[in-house]
Every structure is written in C-alpha cells, then in structure tokens.
Amino acid sequence: MFGYDGLYIIDGSTISANPGVNPSLTITALAERAMTFIPDQATASTGE
C-alpha cells in the first residue's frame, strides 16, 4: 500500500507454514509489538 501515511498492515504470514504449534500467541505478540509503533491519539494531538 503506497500513498497512505500511517497505515500499518499486520499479518501472520511471517510465520512458517507448519511451525508445529498453534501460532495464535505469536500472531498476538506481533500485533502487540506493532501497536507500540502507533502513536496514542491523546498524546499525538497535544504533542506531549
């Protein structure tokens, strides 16, 4: 996706096809990590 500032795409496709375990916790961890890059709306609008 080009031309969309601030767009983050989070996907579980980075995990191998058959890791031998359920990947749901890893996908959740990836989403939580990505959330650290998204600025909080309250602090973004005030500049703090």
PDBQT receptor file of N, H, CA, C and O in Angstrom, charges set to zero:
ATOM      1  N   MET A   1       0.842  -1.164   0.000  1.00  0.00    +0.000 N 
ATOM      2  CA  MET A   1       0.000   0.000   0.000  1.00  0.00    +0.000 C 
ATOM      3  C   MET A   1       0.892   1.234   0.000  1.00  0.00    +0.000 C 
ATOM      4  O   MET A   1       1.599   1.504   0.971  1.00  0.00    +0.000 OA
ATOM      5  N   PHE A   2       0.853   1.955  -1.068  1.00  0.00    +0.000 N 
ATOM      6  H   PHE A   2       0.279   1.736  -1.857  1.00  0.00    +0.000 HD
ATOM      7  CA  PHE A   2       1.619   3.188  -1.162  1.00  0.00    +0.000 C 
ATOM      8  C   PHE A   2       0.662   4.371  -1.166  1.00  0.00    +0.000 C 
ATOM      9  O   PHE A   2      -0.456   4.272  -1.672  1.00  0.00    +0.000 OA
ATOM     10  N   GLY A   3       1.101   5.477  -0.607  1.00  0.00    +0.000 N 
ATOM     11  H   GLY A   3       2.009   5.556  -0.196  1.00  0.00    +0.000 HD
ATOM     12  CA  GLY A   3       0.298   6.684  -0.617  1.00  0.00    +0.000 C 
ATOM     13  C   GLY A   3      -0.595   6.869   0.585  1.00  0.00    +0.000 C 
ATOM     14  O   GLY A   3      -1.381   7.816   0.623  1.00  0.00    +0.000 OA
ATOM     15  N   TYR A   4      -0.498   5.985   1.575  1.00  0.00    +0.000 N 
ATOM     16  H   TYR A   4       0.140   5.216   1.544  1.00  0.00    +0.000 HD
ATOM     17  CA  TYR A   4      -1.311   6.103   2.783  1.00  0.00    +0.000 C 
ATOM     18  C   TYR A   4      -0.377   6.266   3.975  1.00  0.00    +0.000 C 
ATOM     19  O   TYR A   4       0.190   5.288   4.463  1.00  0.00    +0.000 OA
ATOM     20  N   ASP A   5      -0.220   7.485   4.437  1.00  0.00    +0.000 N 
ATOM     21  H   ASP A   5      -0.680   8.280   4.040  1.00  0.00    +0.000 HD
ATOM     22  CA  ASP A   5       0.645   7.736   5.585  1.00  0.00    +0.000 C 
ATOM     23  C   ASP A   5       0.026   7.153   6.848  1.00  0.00    +0.000 C 
ATOM     24  O   ASP A   5      -1.178   7.282   7.072  1.00  0.00    +0.000 OA
ATOM     25  N   GLY A   6       0.846   6.517   7.667  1.00  0.00    +0.000 N 
ATOM     26  H   GLY A   6       1.824   6.413   7.485  1.00  0.00    +0.000 HD
ATOM     27  CA  GLY A   6       0.383   5.989   8.943  1.00  0.00    +0.000 C 
ATOM     28  C   GLY A   6      -0.378   4.677   8.852  1.00  0.00    +0.000 C 
ATOM     29  O   GLY A   6      -0.985   4.255   9.836  1.00  0.00    +0.000 OA
ATOM     30  N   LEU A   7      -0.361   4.020   7.693  1.00  0.00    +0.000 N 
ATOM     31  H   LEU A   7       0.133   4.363   6.893  1.00  0.00    +0.000 HD
ATOM     32  CA  LEU A   7      -1.059   2.749   7.550  1.00  0.00    +0.000 C 
ATOM     33  C   LEU A   7      -0.130   1.609   7.943  1.00  0.00    +0.000 C 
ATOM     34  O   LEU A   7       0.970   1.480   7.406  1.00  0.00    +0.000 OA
ATOM     35  N   TYR A   8      -0.572   0.797   8.870  1.00  0.00    +0.000 N 
ATOM     36  H   TYR A   8      -1.465   0.902   9.307  1.00  0.00    +0.000 HD
ATOM     37  CA  TYR A   8       0.201  -0.371   9.293  1.00  0.00    +0.000 C 
ATOM     38  C   TYR A   8      -0.579  -1.620   8.933  1.00  0.00    +0.000 C 
ATOM     39  O   TYR A   8      -1.776  -1.716   9.205  1.00  0.00    +0.000 OA
ATOM     40  N   ILE A   9       0.103  -2.575   8.320  1.00  0.00    +0.000 N 
ATOM     41  H   ILE A   9       1.075  -2.497   8.098  1.00  0.00    +0.000 HD
ATOM     42  CA  ILE A   9      -0.517  -3.846   7.963  1.00  0.00    +0.000 C 
ATOM     43  C   ILE A   9       0.155  -4.925   8.807  1.00  0.00    +0.000 C 
ATOM     44  O   ILE A   9       1.363  -5.140   8.715  1.00  0.00    +0.000 OA
ATOM     45  N   ILE A  10      -0.632  -5.587   9.617  1.00  0.00    +0.000 N 
ATOM     46  H   ILE A  10      -1.614  -5.412   9.692  1.00  0.00    +0.000 HD
ATOM     47  CA  ILE A  10      -0.117  -6.623  10.499  1.00  0.00    +0.000 C 
ATOM     48  C   ILE A  10      -0.698  -7.953  10.031  1.00  0.00    +0.000 C 
ATOM     49  O   ILE A  10      -1.909  -8.085   9.848  1.00  0.00    +0.000 OA
ATOM     50  N   ASP A  11       0.179  -8.937   9.839  1.00  0.00    +0.000 N 
ATOM     51  H   ASP A  11       1.162  -8.831   9.988  1.00  0.00    +0.000 HD
ATOM     52  CA  ASP A  11      -0.272 -10.192   9.258  1.00  0.00    +0.000 C 
ATOM     53  C   ASP A  11       0.514 -11.352   9.852  1.00  0.00    +0.000 C 
ATOM     54  O   ASP A  11       1.662 -11.191  10.264  1.00  0.00    +0.000 OA
ATOM     55  N   GLY A  12      -0.097 -12.483   9.889  1.00  0.00    +0.000 N 
ATOM     56  H   GLY A  12      -1.030 -12.614   9.554  1.00  0.00    +0.000 HD
ATOM     57  CA  GLY A  12       0.557 -13.681  10.402  1.00  0.00    +0.000 C 
ATOM     58  C   GLY A  12       1.318 -14.447   9.339  1.00  0.00    +0.000 C 
ATOM     59  O   GLY A  12       1.790 -15.552   9.608  1.00  0.00    +0.000 OA
ATOM     60  N   SER A  13       1.453 -13.902   8.145  1.00  0.00    +0.000 N 
ATOM     61  H   SER A  13       1.070 -13.004   7.927  1.00  0.00    +0.000 HD
ATOM     62  CA  SER A  13       2.117 -14.630   7.070  1.00  0.00    +0.000 C 
ATOM     63  C   SER A  13       3.629 -14.721   7.267  1.00  0.00    +0.000 C 
ATOM     64  O   SER A  13       4.301 -15.431   6.519  1.00  0.00    +0.000 OA
ATOM     65  N   THR A  14       4.174 -14.018   8.256  1.00  0.00    +0.000 N 
ATOM     66  H   THR A  14       3.628 -13.441   8.863  1.00  0.00    +0.000 HD
ATOM     67  CA  THR A  14       5.609 -14.119   8.516  1.00  0.00    +0.000 C 
ATOM     68  C   THR A  14       5.970 -15.424   9.203  1.00  0.00    +0.000 C 
ATOM     69  O   THR A  14       7.146 -15.775   9.302  1.00  0.00    +0.000 OA
ATOM     70  N   ILE A  15       4.966 -16.139   9.673  1.00  0.00    +0.000 N 
ATOM     71  H   ILE A  15       4.011 -15.854   9.593  1.00  0.00    +0.000 HD
ATOM     72  CA  ILE A  15       5.189 -17.412  10.359  1.00  0.00    +0.000 C 
ATOM     73  C   ILE A  15       5.246 -18.536   9.323  1.00  0.00    +0.000 C 
ATOM     74  O   ILE A  15       4.467 -18.555   8.370  1.00  0.00    +0.000 OA
ATOM     75  N   SER A  16       6.157 -19.451   9.518  1.00  0.00    +0.000 N 
ATOM     76  H   SER A  16       6.790 -19.435  10.293  1.00  0.00    +0.000 HD
ATOM     77  CA  SER A  16       6.297 -20.556   8.568  1.00  0.00    +0.000 C 
ATOM     78  C   SER A  16       5.011 -21.376   8.463  1.00  0.00    +0.000 C 
ATOM     79  O   SER A  16       4.143 -21.295   9.333  1.00  0.00    +0.000 OA
ATOM     80  N   ALA A  17       4.897 -22.149   7.416  1.00  0.00    +0.000 N 
ATOM     81  H   ALA A  17       5.602 -22.214   6.709  1.00  0.00    +0.000 HD
ATOM     82  CA  ALA A  17       3.664 -22.879   7.109  1.00  0.00    +0.000 C 
ATOM     83  C   ALA A  17       3.281 -23.895   8.187  1.00  0.00    +0.000 C 
ATOM     84  O   ALA A  17       2.099 -24.063   8.486  1.00  0.00    +0.000 OA
ATOM     85  N   ASN A  18       4.267 -24.568   8.768  1.00  0.00    +0.000 N 
ATOM     86  H   ASN A  18       5.227 -24.431   8.525  1.00  0.00    +0.000 HD
ATOM     87  CA  ASN A  18       3.953 -25.571   9.779  1.00  0.00    +0.000 C 
ATOM     88  C   ASN A  18       4.958 -25.467  10.925  1.00  0.00    +0.000 C 
ATOM     89  O   ASN A  18       5.933 -26.217  10.964  1.00  0.00    +0.000 OA
ATOM     90  N   PRO A  19       4.721 -24.535  11.867  1.00  0.00    +0.000 N 
ATOM     91  CA  PRO A  19       5.685 -24.390  12.954  1.00  0.00    +0.000 C 
ATOM     92  C   PRO A  19       5.585 -25.491  14.008  1.00  0.00    +0.000 C 
ATOM     93  O   PRO A  19       6.441 -25.568  14.889  1.00  0.00    +0.000 OA
ATOM     94  N   GLY A  20       4.564 -26.342  13.940  1.00  0.00    +0.000 N 
ATOM     95  H   GLY A  20       3.868 -26.280  13.225  1.00  0.00    +0.000 HD
ATOM     96  CA  GLY A  20       4.416 -27.433  14.893  1.00  0.00    +0.000 C 
ATOM     97  C   GLY A  20       3.603 -27.066  16.116  1.00  0.00    +0.000 C 
ATOM     98  O   GLY A  20       3.271 -27.935  16.922  1.00  0.00    +0.000 OA
ATOM     99  N   VAL A  21       3.277 -25.791  16.268  1.00  0.00    +0.000 N 
ATOM    100  H   VAL A  21       3.547 -25.085  15.613  1.00  0.00    +0.000 HD
ATOM    101  CA  VAL A  21       2.446 -25.339  17.382  1.00  0.00    +0.000 C 
ATOM    102  C   VAL A  21       1.411 -24.362  16.845  1.00  0.00    +0.000 C 
ATOM    103  O   VAL A  21       1.534 -23.862  15.726  1.00  0.00    +0.000 OA
ATOM    104  N   ASN A  22       0.393 -24.096  17.650  1.00  0.00    +0.000 N 
ATOM    105  H   ASN A  22       0.293 -24.501  18.559  1.00  0.00    +0.000 HD
ATOM    106  CA  ASN A  22      -0.614 -23.130  17.264  1.00  0.00    +0.000 C 
ATOM    107  C   ASN A  22       0.010 -21.727  17.247  1.00  0.00    +0.000 C 
ATOM    108  O   ASN A  22       0.551 -21.295  18.264  1.00  0.00    +0.000 OA
ATOM    109  N   PRO A  23      -0.052 -21.012  16.129  1.00  0.00    +0.000 N 
ATOM    110  CA  PRO A  23       0.633 -19.716  16.022  1.00  0.00    +0.000 C 
ATOM    111  C   PRO A  23      -0.147 -18.536  16.591  1.00  0.00    +0.000 C 
ATOM    112  O   PRO A  23       0.291 -17.395  16.446  1.00  0.00    +0.000 OA
ATOM    113  N   SER A  24      -1.281 -18.774  17.228  1.00  0.00    +0.000 N 
ATOM    114  H   SER A  24      -1.637 -19.702  17.346  1.00  0.00    +0.000 HD
ATOM    115  CA  SER A  24      -2.113 -17.649  17.662  1.00  0.00    +0.000 C 
ATOM    116  C   SER A  24      -1.410 -16.738  18.671  1.00  0.00    +0.000 C 
ATOM    117  O   SER A  24      -1.569 -15.519  18.603  1.00  0.00    +0.000 OA
ATOM    118  N   LEU A  25      -0.649 -17.295  19.591  1.00  0.00    +0.000 N 
ATOM    119  H   LEU A  25      -0.520 -18.285  19.646  1.00  0.00    +0.000 HD
ATOM    120  CA  LEU A  25       0.058 -16.451  20.552  1.00  0.00    +0.000 C 
ATOM    121  C   LEU A  25       1.163 -15.639  19.888  1.00  0.00    +0.000 C 
ATOM    122  O   LEU A  25       1.415 -14.499  20.279  1.00  0.00    +0.000 OA
ATOM    123  N   THR A  26       1.820 -16.212  18.895  1.00  0.00    +0.000 N 
ATOM    124  H   THR A  26       1.615 -17.138  18.578  1.00  0.00    +0.000 HD
ATOM    125  CA  THR A  26       2.850 -15.481  18.168  1.00  0.00    +0.000 C 
ATOM    126  C   THR A  26       2.232 -14.344  17.368  1.00  0.00    +0.000 C 
ATOM    127  O   THR A  26       2.788 -13.247  17.326  1.00  0.00    +0.000 OA
ATOM    128  N   ILE A  27       1.105 -14.586  16.741  1.00  0.00    +0.000 N 
ATOM    129  H   ILE A  27       0.653 -15.477  16.775  1.00  0.00    +0.000 HD
ATOM    130  CA  ILE A  27       0.419 -13.547  15.986  1.00  0.00    +0.000 C 
ATOM    131  C   ILE A  27      -0.046 -12.437  16.925  1.00  0.00    +0.000 C 
ATOM    132  O   ILE A  27       0.037 -11.258  16.580  1.00  0.00    +0.000 OA
ATOM    133  N   THR A  28      -0.530 -12.803  18.100  1.00  0.00    +0.000 N 
ATOM    134  H   THR A  28      -0.597 -13.761  18.380  1.00  0.00    +0.000 HD
ATOM    135  CA  THR A  28      -0.932 -11.807  19.087  1.00  0.00    +0.000 C 
ATOM    136  C   THR A  28       0.263 -10.975  19.521  1.00  0.00    +0.000 C 
ATOM    137  O   THR A  28       0.146  -9.759  19.673  1.00  0.00    +0.000 OA
ATOM    138  N   ALA A  29       1.408 -11.611  19.722  1.00  0.00    +0.000 N 
ATOM    139  H   ALA A  29       1.503 -12.599  19.599  1.00  0.00    +0.000 HD
ATOM    140  CA  ALA A  29       2.613 -10.888  20.113  1.00  0.00    +0.000 C 
ATOM    141  C   ALA A  29       3.056  -9.934  19.009  1.00  0.00    +0.000 C 
ATOM    142  O   ALA A  29       3.492  -8.819  19.295  1.00  0.00    +0.000 OA
ATOM    143  N   LEU A  30       2.951 -10.356  17.757  1.00  0.00    +0.000 N 
ATOM    144  H   LEU A  30       2.597 -11.262  17.524  1.00  0.00    +0.000 HD
ATOM    145  CA  LEU A  30       3.291  -9.472  16.642  1.00  0.00    +0.000 C 
ATOM    146  C   LEU A  30       2.375  -8.247  16.604  1.00  0.00    +0.000 C 
ATOM    147  O   LEU A  30       2.831  -7.132  16.351  1.00  0.00    +0.000 OA
ATOM    148  N   ALA A  31       1.093  -8.460  16.855  1.00  0.00    +0.000 N 
ATOM    149  H   ALA A  31       0.722  -9.366  17.061  1.00  0.00    +0.000 HD
ATOM    150  CA  ALA A  31       0.138  -7.350  16.871  1.00  0.00    +0.000 C 
ATOM    151  C   ALA A  31       0.426  -6.403  18.035  1.00  0.00    +0.000 C 
ATOM    152  O   ALA A  31       0.358  -5.184  17.873  1.00  0.00    +0.000 OA
ATOM    153  N   GLU A  32       0.747  -6.956  19.203  1.00  0.00    +0.000 N 
ATOM    154  H   GLU A  32       0.802  -7.945  19.333  1.00  0.00    +0.000 HD
ATOM    155  CA  GLU A  32       1.077  -6.114  20.353  1.00  0.00    +0.000 C 
ATOM    156  C   GLU A  32       2.332  -5.292  20.079  1.00  0.00    +0.000 C 
ATOM    157  O   GLU A  32       2.403  -4.118  20.443  1.00  0.00    +0.000 OA
ATOM    158  N   ARG A  33       3.310  -5.903  19.444  1.00  0.00    +0.000 N 
ATOM    159  H   ARG A  33       3.253  -6.856  19.148  1.00  0.00    +0.000 HD
ATOM    160  CA  ARG A  33       4.552  -5.185  19.109  1.00  0.00    +0.000 C 
ATOM    161  C   ARG A  33       4.269  -4.068  18.112  1.00  0.00    +0.000 C 
ATOM    162  O   ARG A  33       4.806  -2.968  18.241  1.00  0.00    +0.000 OA
ATOM    163  N   ALA A  34       3.437  -4.344  17.132  1.00  0.00    +0.000 N 
ATOM    164  H   ALA A  34       3.000  -5.237  17.028  1.00  0.00    +0.000 HD
ATOM    165  CA  ALA A  34       3.111  -3.327  16.135  1.00  0.00    +0.000 C 
ATOM    166  C   ALA A  34       2.369  -2.157  16.768  1.00  0.00    +0.000 C 
ATOM    167  O   ALA A  34       2.514  -1.017  16.328  1.00  0.00    +0.000 OA
ATOM    168  N   MET A  35       1.580  -2.433  17.795  1.00  0.00    +0.000 N 
ATOM    169  H   MET A  35       1.463  -3.359  18.153  1.00  0.00    +0.000 HD
ATOM    170  CA  MET A  35       0.833  -1.362  18.453  1.00  0.00    +0.000 C 
ATOM    171  C   MET A  35       1.759  -0.346  19.113  1.00  0.00    +0.000 C 
ATOM    172  O   MET A  35       1.366   0.803  19.313  1.00  0.00    +0.000 OA
ATOM    173  N   THR A  36       2.982  -0.747  19.456  1.00  0.00    +0.000 N 
ATOM    174  H   THR A  36       3.302  -1.681  19.293  1.00  0.00    +0.000 HD
ATOM    175  CA  THR A  36       3.912   0.205  20.063  1.00  0.00    +0.000 C 
ATOM    176  C   THR A  36       4.363   1.266  19.074  1.00  0.00    +0.000 C 
ATOM    177  O   THR A  36       4.846   2.321  19.486  1.00  0.00    +0.000 OA
ATOM    178  N   PHE A  37       4.218   1.011  17.777  1.00  0.00    +0.000 N 
ATOM    179  H   PHE A  37       3.826   0.154  17.443  1.00  0.00    +0.000 HD
ATOM    180  CA  PHE A  37       4.623   1.975  16.763  1.00  0.00    +0.000 C 
ATOM    181  C   PHE A  37       3.514   2.962  16.409  1.00  0.00    +0.000 C 
ATOM    182  O   PHE A  37       3.772   3.981  15.768  1.00  0.00    +0.000 OA
ATOM    183  N   ILE A  38       2.289   2.668  16.821  1.00  0.00    +0.000 N 
ATOM    184  H   ILE A  38       2.079   1.840  17.341  1.00  0.00    +0.000 HD
ATOM    185  CA  ILE A  38       1.159   3.528  16.510  1.00  0.00    +0.000 C 
ATOM    186  C   ILE A  38       1.020   4.546  17.627  1.00  0.00    +0.000 C 
ATOM    187  O   ILE A  38       0.860   4.171  18.789  1.00  0.00    +0.000 OA
ATOM    188  N   PRO A  39       1.078   5.844  17.290  1.00  0.00    +0.000 N 
ATOM    189  CA  PRO A  39       1.001   6.856  18.349  1.00  0.00    +0.000 C 
ATOM    190  C   PRO A  39      -0.382   6.901  18.990  1.00  0.00    +0.000 C 
ATOM    191  O   PRO A  39      -1.400   6.693  18.330  1.00  0.00    +0.000 OA
ATOM    192  N   ASP A  40      -0.392   7.175  20.284  1.00  0.00    +0.000 N 
ATOM    193  H   ASP A  40       0.435   7.344  20.820  1.00  0.00    +0.000 HD
ATOM    194  CA  ASP A  40      -1.647   7.315  21.012  1.00  0.00    +0.000 C 
ATOM    195  C   ASP A  40      -2.330   8.604  20.553  1.00  0.00    +0.000 C 
ATOM    196  O   ASP A  40      -1.681   9.648  20.483  1.00  0.00    +0.000 OA
ATOM    197  N   GLN A  41      -3.599   8.552  20.245  1.00  0.00    +0.000 N 
ATOM    198  H   GLN A  41      -4.126   7.704  20.302  1.00  0.00    +0.000 HD
ATOM    199  CA  GLN A  41      -4.315   9.718  19.735  1.00  0.00    +0.000 C 
ATOM    200  C   GLN A  41      -4.322  10.857  20.751  1.00  0.00    +0.000 C 
ATOM    201  O   GLN A  41      -4.250  12.022  20.361  1.00  0.00    +0.000 OA
ATOM    202  N   ALA A  42      -4.407  10.550  22.035  1.00  0.00    +0.000 N 
ATOM    203  H   ALA A  42      -4.465   9.604  22.352  1.00  0.00    +0.000 HD
ATOM    204  CA  ALA A  42      -4.445  11.602  23.057  1.00  0.00    +0.000 C 
ATOM    205  C   ALA A  42      -3.134  12.371  23.099  1.00  0.00    +0.000 C 
ATOM    206  O   ALA A  42      -3.140  13.599  23.185  1.00  0.00    +0.000 OA
ATOM    207  N   THR A  43      -2.017  11.667  23.039  1.00  0.00    +0.000 N 
ATOM    208  H   THR A  43      -2.012  10.669  22.969  1.00  0.00    +0.000 HD
ATOM    209  CA  THR A  43      -0.717  12.360  23.107  1.00  0.00    +0.000 C 
ATOM    210  C   THR A  43      -0.319  12.937  21.748  1.00  0.00    +0.000 C 
ATOM    211  O   THR A  43       0.430  13.913  21.697  1.00  0.00    +0.000 OA
ATOM    212  N   ALA A  44      -0.797  12.363  20.660  1.00  0.00    +0.000 N 
ATOM    213  H   ALA A  44      -1.406  11.570  20.702  1.00  0.00    +0.000 HD
ATOM    214  CA  ALA A  44      -0.458  12.872  19.332  1.00  0.00    +0.000 C 
ATOM    215  C   ALA A  44      -1.101  14.232  19.090  1.00  0.00    +0.000 C 
ATOM    216  O   ALA A  44      -0.497  15.094  18.453  1.00  0.00    +0.000 OA
ATOM    217  N   SER A  45      -2.311  14.434  19.585  1.00  0.00    +0.000 N 
ATOM    218  H   SER A  45      -2.803  13.733  20.102  1.00  0.00    +0.000 HD
ATOM    219  CA  SER A  45      -2.995  15.702  19.334  1.00  0.00    +0.000 C 
ATOM    220  C   SER A  45      -2.463  16.834  20.215  1.00  0.00    +0.000 C 
ATOM    221  O   SER A  45      -2.539  17.998  19.824  1.00  0.00    +0.000 OA
ATOM    222  N   THR A  46      -1.922  16.511  21.408  1.00  0.00    +0.000 N 
ATOM    223  H   THR A  46      -1.860  15.565  21.726  1.00  0.00    +0.000 HD
ATOM    224  CA  THR A  46      -1.410  17.542  22.295  1.00  0.00    +0.000 C 
ATOM    225  C   THR A  46       0.080  17.758  22.118  1.00  0.00    +0.000 C 
ATOM    226  O   THR A  46       0.619  18.762  22.584  1.00  0.00    +0.000 OA
ATOM    227  N   GLY A  47       0.755  16.829  21.448  1.00  0.00    +0.000 N 
ATOM    228  H   GLY A  47       0.317  16.014  21.070  1.00  0.00    +0.000 HD
ATOM    229  CA  GLY A  47       2.180  16.968  21.223  1.00  0.00    +0.000 C 
ATOM    230  C   GLY A  47       3.037  16.615  22.406  1.00  0.00    +0.000 C 
ATOM    231  O   GLY A  47       4.214  16.974  22.423  1.00  0.00    +0.000 OA
ATOM    232  N   GLU A  48       2.511  15.929  23.399  1.00  0.00    +0.000 N 
ATOM    233  H   GLU A  48       1.555  15.637  23.386  1.00  0.00    +0.000 HD
ATOM    234  CA  GLU A  48       3.290  15.556  24.581  1.00  0.00    +0.000 C 
ATOM    235  C   GLU A  48       4.132  14.348  24.325  1.00  0.00    +0.000 C 
ATOM    236  O   GLU A  48       4.852  13.897  25.216  1.00  0.00    +0.000 OA
TER     237      GLU A  48
